[in-house]
């Protein structure tokens, strides 16, 4: 279980932006130093860093969590990975607003998808394409589910637009110096179920699908994702093809997923599997929109804790 180490409440700043006021007298490191200068290390279990409680009449939602993410983690001059999904879209819009207001300057965004690039362009955020040697200071992203015990994430369940790339999205969030996932309370859970997207080579996709089916025999079904029409085991006449030319297999679990890390390791060993939607084993923070407020948990070592959360 996460350990509560501080308390928080929302108040309005003069600009109307949410302010997360915390009492953390024993931490002195700056945000920049904590995010980018301190050694990275994984704590044994996620810690509850903050709980920002809103008035009952104004229950927080994903927009509030998105605002907290931008206000507490994004600093002037940063290169920011811009995630994909509803919460990330809200954060992108708010980041653009803060740039127009002059509260933030010198931000360059690196979109993780076609949709996030479109949202960023409309918000007026300067953009740069992802390159392997690009230094990304901070990234935020949606997650379909976050495993409560480990903060392992599942991404990629959303409907893809043309030119989407799970590979690039994972690369951006995994190489960023700081990472936050923005989720609703029901997405942060120890009861994992549903599907995991798996990227496979198109030439032998059926053989790969059969091997995955054998791996999870009785616990999951394997369907090829279509670009249009109804989903099904074969994916119809128009299977989805990613930017890199891969097909997407949705491994739909009919039993609870007990260990996402083990699932990822097993998938990695199958010939024909290129990548999948599991992100595990990296330091991250999770911003959770709950009925009681916005909660923040992380798996960072103490010397990376952020003092002004």
C-alpha positions as CSV (number, residue, x, y, z in Angstrom):
1,X,0.0,0.0,0.0
2,X,1.1,3.6,-0.6
3,X,2.2,5.5,2.4
4,X,0.7,9.0,2.9
5,X,3.6,11.4,3.5
6,X,1.9,14.8,3.1
7,X,-1.5,16.5,2.6
8,X,-2.7,19.1,0.2
9,X,-5.6,21.3,-0.8
10,X,-6.5,23.3,-3.9
11,X,-6.7,27.0,-3.9
12,X,-7.0,29.5,-6.8
13,X,-4.0,31.5,-7.9
14,X,-4.4,35.1,-9.1
15,X,-4.5,33.8,-12.7
16,X,-7.2,31.3,-11.9
17,X,-4.9,28.3,-12.3
18,X,-5.1,25.5,-9.7
19,X,-2.5,25.7,-7.0
20,X,-1.5,22.6,-5.1
21,X,-0.5,23.8,-1.7
22,X,1.4,21.2,0.3
23,X,3.1,21.0,3.6
24,X,6.5,19.3,3.1
25,X,8.9,20.9,5.6
26,X,11.6,18.2,5.3
27,X,12.3,18.5,1.5
28,X,14.6,21.1,0.1
29,X,15.4,20.0,-3.4
30,X,14.1,22.1,-6.3
31,X,11.8,20.6,-8.9
32,X,14.4,20.8,-11.6
33,X,17.1,19.1,-9.5
34,X,14.7,16.4,-8.4
35,X,13.5,15.6,-11.9
36,X,16.8,15.9,-13.8
37,X,19.8,15.9,-11.5
38,X,19.1,13.3,-8.9
39,X,20.0,9.6,-9.4
40,X,17.1,7.5,-10.6
41,X,16.0,4.6,-8.4
42,X,12.9,2.5,-7.9
43,X,11.3,2.5,-4.5
44,X,10.0,-0.9,-3.3
45,X,6.4,0.3,-3.6
46,X,4.5,3.3,-4.9
47,X,4.1,6.2,-2.4
48,X,1.2,8.5,-2.0
49,X,2.9,11.9,-2.4
50,X,-0.2,14.1,-2.3
51,X,-3.9,14.3,-2.0
52,X,-5.4,17.5,-3.2
53,X,-9.0,17.7,-1.8
54,X,-11.5,19.8,-3.7
55,X,-14.8,21.1,-2.2
56,X,-17.7,18.6,-2.5
57,X,-19.5,20.9,-4.9
58,X,-16.5,20.9,-7.3
59,X,-15.3,17.3,-7.5
60,X,-12.0,17.1,-9.5
61,X,-11.9,15.4,-12.8
62,X,-9.3,14.7,-15.5
63,X,-9.1,18.4,-16.3
64,X,-8.0,19.2,-12.8
65,X,-5.4,16.4,-12.9
66,X,-4.2,17.7,-16.2
67,X,-3.7,21.1,-14.8
68,X,-1.8,19.8,-11.8
69,X,0.5,17.9,-14.2
70,X,1.3,21.0,-16.2
71,X,1.6,23.4,-13.2
72,X,3.7,21.2,-11.0
73,X,6.0,19.5,-13.5
74,X,6.5,21.6,-16.6
75,X,9.1,24.4,-16.4
76,X,10.4,27.1,-18.7
77,X,12.6,25.8,-21.5
78,X,11.6,22.2,-21.3
79,X,11.2,19.7,-24.1
80,X,7.9,18.0,-23.2
81,X,6.6,14.7,-24.5
82,X,2.9,15.2,-25.3
83,X,0.9,12.1,-24.6
84,X,-2.2,10.7,-26.3
85,X,-5.7,10.3,-25.0
86,X,-8.4,12.3,-23.3
87,X,-6.4,13.4,-20.3
88,X,-3.3,14.2,-22.4
89,X,-5.5,16.2,-24.7
90,X,-6.7,18.3,-21.8
91,X,-3.1,18.8,-20.6
92,X,-2.0,19.9,-24.0
93,X,-4.8,22.5,-24.2
94,X,-3.9,23.8,-20.8
95,X,-0.2,23.9,-21.6
96,X,-1.0,26.0,-24.7
97,X,-3.1,28.3,-22.5
98,X,-0.2,28.8,-20.0
99,X,2.1,29.6,-22.9
100,X,-0.3,32.2,-24.3
101,X,-0.6,33.7,-20.8
102,X,3.2,34.0,-20.5
103,X,3.3,31.8,-17.4
104,X,5.5,29.3,-19.3
105,X,8.1,30.1,-22.0
106,X,10.4,28.3,-24.3
107,X,8.5,25.0,-24.3
108,X,8.9,22.6,-27.2
109,X,6.5,19.7,-27.5
110,X,7.2,16.2,-28.9
111,X,3.9,14.6,-29.9
112,X,3.4,10.9,-29.3
113,X,0.7,10.6,-31.9
114,X,-1.1,12.3,-34.8
115,X,-3.9,13.3,-32.4
116,X,-1.5,14.9,-29.9
117,X,0.3,16.7,-32.7
118,X,-3.0,18.1,-33.9
119,X,-4.1,19.2,-30.4
120,X,-0.7,20.8,-29.8
121,X,-0.8,22.7,-33.1
122,X,-4.2,24.1,-32.3
123,X,-3.0,25.1,-28.8
124,X,0.0,27.0,-30.3
125,X,2.7,24.8,-28.8
126,X,5.9,24.7,-30.9
127,X,6.7,21.1,-32.0
128,X,9.6,19.0,-32.8
129,X,9.6,15.5,-34.2
130,X,10.9,12.6,-32.1
131,X,14.5,11.5,-32.7
132,X,16.4,8.9,-30.8
133,X,19.0,11.4,-29.6
134,X,16.5,14.0,-28.6
135,X,16.7,14.9,-24.9
136,X,13.1,15.0,-23.5
137,X,12.9,16.7,-20.1
138,X,9.4,15.6,-19.1
139,X,6.6,13.6,-20.7
140,X,2.9,13.1,-19.8
141,X,0.6,10.4,-21.2
142,X,-2.7,8.6,-20.7
143,X,-2.7,5.0,-19.5
144,X,-5.5,2.5,-20.0
145,X,-4.6,0.9,-16.7
146,X,-2.0,1.4,-14.0
147,X,-1.1,-1.6,-11.9
148,X,-1.4,-0.3,-8.3
149,X,1.5,-2.3,-6.9
150,X,4.2,-1.6,-9.4
151,X,2.9,1.4,-11.5
152,X,3.2,-0.7,-14.6
153,X,1.1,0.9,-17.4
154,X,-1.0,-0.4,-20.3
155,X,-1.3,1.9,-23.3
156,X,-2.6,1.5,-26.8
157,X,-6.2,0.4,-26.3
158,X,-7.5,3.5,-27.9
159,X,-8.7,3.6,-31.6
160,X,-5.7,4.5,-33.7
161,X,-5.7,7.2,-36.4
162,X,-3.5,6.9,-39.5
163,X,0.2,6.9,-38.8
164,X,0.0,6.0,-35.1
165,X,3.0,4.3,-33.5
166,X,3.0,2.6,-30.1
167,X,6.8,2.1,-30.6
168,X,7.4,5.8,-30.8
169,X,5.0,6.6,-27.9
170,X,6.8,4.2,-25.7
171,X,10.2,5.5,-26.7
172,X,9.2,9.1,-25.8
173,X,7.8,8.3,-22.4
174,X,10.6,5.8,-21.5
175,X,13.5,8.2,-22.5
176,X,12.0,11.3,-20.8
177,X,13.9,12.4,-17.7
178,X,10.5,12.7,-15.9
179,X,7.3,10.9,-16.6
180,X,3.7,11.3,-15.4
181,X,0.7,9.3,-16.3
182,X,-2.7,11.0,-15.9
183,X,-5.6,8.6,-15.1
184,X,-9.0,8.4,-13.6
185,X,-9.4,6.6,-10.2
186,X,-10.8,3.5,-11.8
187,X,-7.8,3.1,-14.0
188,X,-5.4,2.9,-11.0
189,X,-6.2,-0.6,-9.8
190,X,-4.8,-4.0,-8.6
191,X,-7.6,-5.8,-10.4
192,X,-6.3,-5.9,-14.0
193,X,-8.4,-7.1,-16.9
194,X,-9.2,-6.3,-20.5
195,X,-6.8,-6.3,-23.5
196,X,-3.1,-5.7,-24.2
197,X,-2.1,-4.6,-27.7
198,X,0.7,-6.5,-29.3
199,X,2.6,-5.3,-32.4
200,X,3.6,-8.2,-34.7
201,X,5.3,-8.5,-38.1
202,X,2.7,-8.6,-40.8
203,X,4.2,-11.4,-42.8
204,X,3.8,-14.2,-40.2
205,X,1.2,-12.6,-38.0
206,X,-1.1,-15.6,-37.9
207,X,1.7,-17.9,-36.7
208,X,2.6,-15.3,-34.0
209,X,-1.1,-15.0,-33.0
210,X,-1.3,-18.8,-32.6
211,X,1.8,-18.8,-30.4
212,X,0.4,-16.1,-28.2
213,X,-2.9,-18.0,-28.0
214,X,-1.0,-21.1,-26.9
215,X,0.9,-19.0,-24.3
216,X,-2.3,-17.8,-22.6
217,X,-4.4,-20.8,-23.4
218,X,-7.7,-20.6,-21.6
219,X,-7.0,-17.1,-20.2
220,X,-7.1,-14.9,-23.3
221,X,-8.3,-14.6,-26.8
222,X,-6.2,-13.1,-29.6
223,X,-7.9,-10.9,-32.2
224,X,-6.3,-8.9,-35.0
225,X,-7.3,-5.2,-34.8
226,X,-9.1,-3.9,-38.0
227,X,-8.7,-0.5,-39.4
228,X,-12.5,-0.4,-40.1
229,X,-15.5,-2.6,-39.6
230,X,-16.0,-5.2,-36.9
231,X,-13.2,-6.7,-34.8
232,X,-12.6,-10.4,-34.9
233,X,-9.9,-13.1,-34.7
234,X,-8.8,-12.4,-38.2
235,X,-9.3,-8.7,-38.2
236,X,-11.5,-8.6,-41.4
237,X,-10.4,-7.6,-44.8
238,X,-8.8,-4.3,-43.6
239,X,-6.4,-5.0,-40.7
240,X,-4.9,-2.0,-39.0
241,X,-1.4,-1.3,-40.1
242,X,0.9,0.9,-37.9
243,X,3.3,3.5,-39.2
244,X,6.1,0.9,-39.2
245,X,4.0,-1.6,-41.1
246,X,3.1,-3.8,-38.2
247,X,-0.3,-5.4,-37.4
248,X,-1.9,-5.1,-33.9
249,X,-3.1,-8.1,-32.0
250,X,-5.4,-7.4,-29.1
251,X,-4.8,-10.1,-26.4
252,X,-8.1,-10.0,-24.6
253,X,-7.8,-11.5,-21.2
254,X,-10.8,-13.5,-20.0
255,X,-9.2,-14.1,-16.6
256,X,-7.6,-11.5,-14.2
257,X,-4.1,-10.4,-15.2
258,X,-1.9,-11.3,-12.2
259,X,1.4,-9.9,-13.2
260,X,1.9,-7.4,-16.1
261,X,5.6,-7.6,-15.9
262,X,5.5,-11.3,-16.4
263,X,3.1,-10.9,-19.3
264,X,5.5,-8.4,-20.9
265,X,8.5,-10.7,-20.4
266,X,6.6,-13.7,-22.0
267,X,5.5,-11.6,-25.0
268,X,9.1,-10.4,-25.6
269,X,10.3,-13.9,-26.0
270,X,7.8,-14.8,-28.8
271,X,9.2,-14.7,-32.3
272,X,7.4,-12.2,-34.4
273,X,6.4,-9.9,-31.5
274,X,7.9,-6.4,-32.1
275,X,6.5,-4.6,-29.1
276,X,3.4,-4.3,-26.9
277,X,1.5,-1.8,-24.8
278,X,3.0,-2.6,-21.5
279,X,5.4,-0.1,-19.9
280,X,7.1,-1.4,-16.8
281,X,10.2,-1.0,-14.7
282,X,10.7,2.7,-15.1
283,X,10.5,5.6,-12.6
284,X,7.2,7.5,-13.0
285,X,4.5,9.5,-11.3
286,X,0.8,8.9,-11.5
287,X,-1.7,11.8,-11.3
288,X,-5.0,10.3,-10.3
289,X,-8.4,12.1,-10.7
290,X,-10.6,10.7,-7.9
291,X,-13.9,11.6,-6.3
292,X,-12.0,12.9,-3.3
293,X,-9.5,15.1,-5.2
294,X,-6.3,14.7,-7.2
295,X,-3.9,12.1,-5.8
296,X,-0.2,11.8,-6.7
297,X,1.8,8.6,-6.3
298,X,5.2,7.6,-7.6
299,X,7.8,4.9,-7.5
300,X,10.8,7.3,-7.3
301,X,13.6,7.1,-4.8
302,X,13.5,9.7,-2.0
303,X,16.2,11.9,-3.6
304,X,13.9,12.4,-6.6
305,X,10.9,13.5,-4.6
306,X,9.6,16.9,-5.9
307,X,9.3,19.5,-3.2
308,X,6.7,21.8,-4.7
309,X,4.2,19.1,-5.7
